[in-house]
Structures are given as structure tokens and as C-alpha cells.
Amino acid sequence: MGLANLEPFVGAGPWVLAAAVAVPVAGKIIITALALRGTDPKDRPGIIKAVAELFRWRR
């Protein structure tokens, strides 16, 4: 996310800016946690890598 993408949010106030940054991060954490639920510990690195690739593809 570049600074140019944040320009519309800066004028709206600090809470809107914080939400614009925090919501995508929280979404990634929630999706990763759901994907890891009930998995074998040896499978977790592969699952985390797959979720990271999913979000990298979306950019």
C-alpha cells in the first residue's frame, strides 16, 4: 500500500486511516488462524506459505 493510496483517508481523520491499515492486516490474521485450526503442527508451515501466496496473488 503506497502513500498515494492513503491520501483520501488522511483528510478523513486518524481513525479512518488506522482502520484502512488495520482491517486488511486483521483479515489476513483471521484467515490464517482459520486455516490452521485443527491442523497437525508439521503441516502448519505449508499452510502459512499457501495463505501468504494467496494474499501475494491478490496484489
Secondary structure as GFF3:
##gff-version 3
##sequence-region A 1 59
A	DSSP	alpha_helix	3	10	.	.	.	ID=ss1
A	DSSP	alpha_helix	14	36	.	.	.	ID=ss2
A	DSSP	three_ten_helix	41	43	.	.	.	ID=ss3
A	DSSP	alpha_helix	44	58	.	.	.	ID=ss4
###
